Amino acid sequence: MLHTVLDARAAGFDVVVLTGAVRAVGSAAGDGERALRRMVDAGARLRPDCAG
């Protein structure tokens, strides 16, 4: 997910990450939070749920 978001931002797309629909898998403690921070730093917006 991280690299898809970063690639999309680099290509100029607006990106919204539905944080209720994603999670870190098989990662070290804190990796998920760091990945979300990198997405935000790249210009992605976080949305806490999947509701309209």
N, C-alpha and C positions, 0 to 999 in steps of 0.2 A: 504494500500500500504506500509506504513512504516514497519509494522511487517513482511510482506512478504519479503521485501528487507533485513531486519535484519536477518530473519531466513535463507534466501538463502546465505547471506554472512557467517553466522555462520556455514553453511554446506559446505562452501568452494567454492561456485559458484561465478563466475564473474558476476557482475550486472551492467547494464547500465539503468539508469532511463531517459526516454524521457520526459523531463520537459514540452514540448508542449502538451503532451498527458495526463497529470495528473494535478489535482488541489485539494486544500483543500476544503472540504465541511462541513458545519455545525460546524465550528471550530472558536475559538477566534482569534482575530487579531494576526498575527505573527506565528500561529501554523504551517502553511504550510512551512514557511521559516525554522522554527526550525526542522521540520520533514526532510526536504531536508538536513539540516546540519547534522542531526544524521545519515542519509544514507551515506553521504560523509565520515563522521567520521568512519563509519563501513567499508569503503572501496569501496562503490559503486561509479560509475562514472556518472556524469550528462551530458546529451546531450540535447541541447536547442531545437531541432526540431525532427521531425519524418522522415526527408528526408535522403536517403541513405548516 
